[in-house]
Amino acid sequence: MKVREIMTSSPTCCTPETSLQEVARMMVDNDCGPIPVIDDSRARRPVGVVTDRDIVCRAVAQGKNPGEMTARDVMSAPAVTVRPDMQIEDCGRVLEEKQIRRAPVANDKGECCGIVSLADIAQTGPEKLTGEIVRSVSQRTVWPNGQGEERREFGLGR
């Protein structure tokens, strides 16, 4: 099975200059946690991803005013992308290797044409693959400030 068969097509995207408030509104309006960040609305090349968790950890928890911030201030970059013609097993290995739960899908032109998540793979992929990826991505991670954190929820953006 290929990524194109399980991905969410044409995801809502923002640019690095999009206000964080607008990014959060996109998440609410589209009932999603990740918003791919693209270089501009014409080229649509993924440059990062903003998740609800990025907003909380990089803005709110640090006492910053999210109303004065943009996607660039909190996005996870560079974007780790996968291809629509990639087998889901290979996509799963990329997610596992990069310790991420979702990735923008970039077509032959490099344009963001979708987004695929661990949950998408879990619903359609081999059970063994899903278990391996979940175990790997859920391992304890030490952040730059030296604090460890259990990564066990599907909304985690990094």
C-alpha positions in Angstrom: 0.0 0.0 0.0 1.2 3.5 -0.8 1.2 6.7 1.2 -1.2 8.4 -1.3 -3.8 5.8 -0.3 -3.8 6.7 3.4 -2.7 10.3 3.6 -4.9 13.3 4.2 -4.9 15.1 0.8 -4.6 18.9 0.5 -4.0 19.7 4.1 -4.5 23.3 5.4 -1.0 24.9 5.4 0.4 28.2 6.6 3.6 30.2 5.9 6.3 31.1 8.4 4.7 34.6 8.7 1.3 33.3 9.6 0.3 34.5 13.1 0.2 31.8 15.8 -3.4 32.8 16.5 -4.3 32.1 12.9 -2.4 28.8 13.0 -4.4 27.8 16.2 -7.6 28.8 14.4 -6.7 26.5 11.5 -6.2 23.7 13.9 -9.7 24.3 15.5 -11.4 24.8 12.1 -9.9 21.6 10.6 -9.9 19.5 13.8 -6.2 18.7 13.6 -3.0 19.1 15.6 -0.4 19.6 12.9 -0.3 22.4 10.3 2.4 22.1 7.6 4.4 25.3 7.1 5.1 26.0 3.5 7.6 28.5 2.0 4.9 30.4 0.1 1.4 29.8 -1.3 2.6 29.4 -4.9 5.5 26.9 -4.5 4.0 25.2 -1.4 7.3 23.5 -0.4 7.2 22.3 3.2 9.7 24.0 5.4 8.4 22.9 8.8 5.3 21.9 10.9 3.5 23.6 13.7 1.7 21.4 16.2 -0.5 22.2 19.1 2.3 20.9 21.3 4.8 23.2 19.6 2.6 26.2 20.6 2.3 25.0 24.2 6.0 24.1 24.7 7.6 26.9 22.7 5.3 29.7 23.6 2.8 29.3 26.4 5.0 27.2 28.8 7.8 29.7 28.3 5.7 32.7 29.2 5.7 34.2 25.7 2.8 35.9 24.3 1.4 33.6 21.5 -0.6 36.6 20.2 2.6 38.3 19.2 4.3 35.2 17.6 4.3 33.6 14.2 4.6 30.0 12.9 8.3 30.6 12.4 8.7 31.2 16.1 7.5 27.8 17.2 7.6 25.5 14.1 9.6 22.3 14.0 12.0 22.6 11.1 13.2 21.5 8.7 10.2 19.5 7.6 10.7 15.8 7.3 8.7 14.8 4.2 7.7 11.6 2.6 6.6 10.9 -1.0 3.1 9.9 -2.1 4.4 6.9 -4.0 6.3 5.6 -1.0 5.3 2.2 0.5 3.7 2.7 4.0 6.3 0.4 5.5 9.0 2.7 4.2 7.1 5.8 5.5 6.8 4.1 8.9 10.5 3.6 9.0 11.0 7.3 8.3 8.7 8.3 11.1 10.4 5.8 13.4 13.9 7.0 12.4 13.1 10.7 12.8 11.0 10.1 16.0 8.0 11.9 14.6 4.3 11.0 14.4 3.3 12.7 11.2 5.0 14.1 8.1 4.0 16.3 5.2 3.8 14.5 1.9 5.6 16.2 -1.0 4.9 15.5 -4.7 7.5 15.4 -7.5 7.5 19.2 -7.7 8.3 19.3 -3.9 4.8 20.7 -3.2 2.9 19.8 -0.1 0.1 17.5 -1.3 -0.8 15.8 1.9 0.0 14.8 5.4 0.4 11.3 6.8 0.4 10.2 10.4 1.2 7.2 12.6 -2.5 6.9 13.2 -3.1 6.6 9.4 -0.5 3.8 9.3 -2.0 2.1 12.4 -5.5 2.0 10.7 -4.2 0.4 7.5 -0.7 -1.0 8.0 0.6 -4.3 9.3 0.2 -4.6 13.1 3.8 -5.5 13.7 5.0 -2.3 11.9 2.6 -0.1 13.8 3.8 -1.7 17.1 7.4 -1.1 16.3 6.9 2.5 15.3 4.7 3.3 18.4 7.3 1.8 20.7 10.2 3.7 19.1 8.5 7.1 18.9 7.1 6.8 22.4 10.6 6.4 24.0 11.8 8.9 26.6 13.4 12.0 25.0 15.8 14.5 26.6 15.1 18.0 25.5 17.9 20.7 25.2 17.1 22.0 28.7 18.0 18.6 30.1 14.6 17.6 31.2 13.2 14.2 30.1 9.7 13.7 28.9 7.7 10.7 28.1 6.4 10.9 24.5 3.3 8.8 24.6 0.5 10.9 23.0 -0.4 11.1 19.4 -0.5 14.9 19.4 3.2 15.2 19.9 4.8 17.2 17.2 8.5 16.5 17.5 
